[in-house]
Amino acid sequence: MLETLPFAPQRVVCYRTASPLVIDGRLDEPAWRATAWSEPFVDIDGVQQPRLATRVKMLWDDRFFYVAAELEEPDVWATLTERDAVIFQDNDFEVFIDPQGDTHAYYELEVNALGTVWDLMLIRPYRDGGPAIHAWDIAGIQAAVQVRGTLNRPGDRDEGWTVEIAMPWSILREAAPGRRPPRDREQWRVNFSRVQWALDVRDGAYVKRRDSPTGKPLPEDNWVWSPQGAINMHMPERWGFVQFSDATAGTKVTPFAEDRNERVKWALRRLYYRQREFNARHGRYAADLAALGAAGIEVEDLEFRPALEVTGSMYEMSAPGFDGATVHIRQDSLVWVTRR
């Protein structure tokens, strides 16, 4: 059940770099050295533990959002060289960004150990009809990889690979609040994922390990920064929070500021999950919150008092939030806040 994993997304403060970074995959600039690594990635389900370590860090300036990742990998392997190929068919590193935090109009980026990029925009999550816009590009993106070992050479043991990415705000602002880069203390929803295939060596080359009865490749592993609670990266409500700070990396510590209305969003999201289940069973949406068990959902430090409006094929649920806010959610997953 999608509600099983407690709502506890990762949170991080992203600091500024005092000077532009050289995107070469080496991560040796002073700004990177002054920036802490994340905790190691966890399995996408939030329960299992990955067999290989992955960690990430972030910086920003007036032109770019910078992301760096370090991936432990004894057998560095990649095959795809064409931009916008389906990169997760290789082992890869992935970035997901929802600037508005409303689960609509978000970005996905994938990079393999050859530095090949696939970027796309989702109008809505796939569960809500998408679509994915594959023609969308992060124009001006820079991505570089350094392999600590050898690429595509079985028989030795590699240490892994690092990837360094610079994504220009001139593109990322397209779906951002006010169509602009973030400001000091603003928060975007972000997550990072790693796809890892089990490999064998055949005729001196790496190949995906296959299931004996079916002959199909074994399912890939998915390791993430902020756990999803399901094998599905396209649940932006589970992504982490990145808070941007005007402080330069290494000069001061900016505290992360929780938005308590995220608690109300999650309570409404639980009702959204239940509406989907109700619709799947009955072919319609519940018109009564009691049918969704709303009385059993609580919000810390607030009385949760949701309201529901239903038409034949749509609904909107809302609830009073903190500090004069009202939080809303509708059947296509969109969540938003109004204030009186």
C-alpha angles and dihedrals in degrees: 000000000000093000095057098091109072116246102257110132119185115263129202140166114231113211131202127258113228092220135022116277126237105234103221103123093248098107091205101130118114091246092058091046089053092051121086122233119240122250112275115282119262131211114283091246092058092234112073124064122234118242092220129048125245129175137170142200135189141208136171144196136174093289109031149033105219124205127182128184135185117206123191107219129161092192111037107201136170134153110171117096104163117096113246093019112142093273097186087073081078126048104278151165118238136197125199121190129185105179096185095041090224097114092246130099099018135157134237127195128181128187130182130202090271089060092248113155135213116184130176144156127233117210089197133351115282090249088062096047102274122189113209114215103214093177090064112104136187092234110209095021116156121204129171134175133203117197116210095207129002131324119233094350115127119201100057133072117244127202095219141254140280126214127199122193134185115193116188119234088220086077103027090056091067092091097023128112107281089001090271139110117276122277130222111298094007116133132219127189110244138166137180128210138186123205114205126184125199108244138203129189118242125172090349096306137095117256131175114267111249135213108249099221096046104025089224123128114270114255114276124245118245117205121182146183095231115028119242101202089228137049091265126100090188095083099097091180086074097052123110129259121249114194115197119221129194089215116108115245111269096015102089143347118251113200118232110247114216117219101217091202087073085074089058091046089055092049090053090044089059088055089048089056090050092048089054090051092046091050092049090054101039106024092239140065122265112258093197124063089213088068087060096048092242092159089069095059117093134188119208112249093001138079105240108223108169125185127202133206118185134187127178096283105006142052141183125204123192139176136185111259138189126303097014096310129138117205121210137191131178139195096272091059097255112146125189143161130231127188131206 
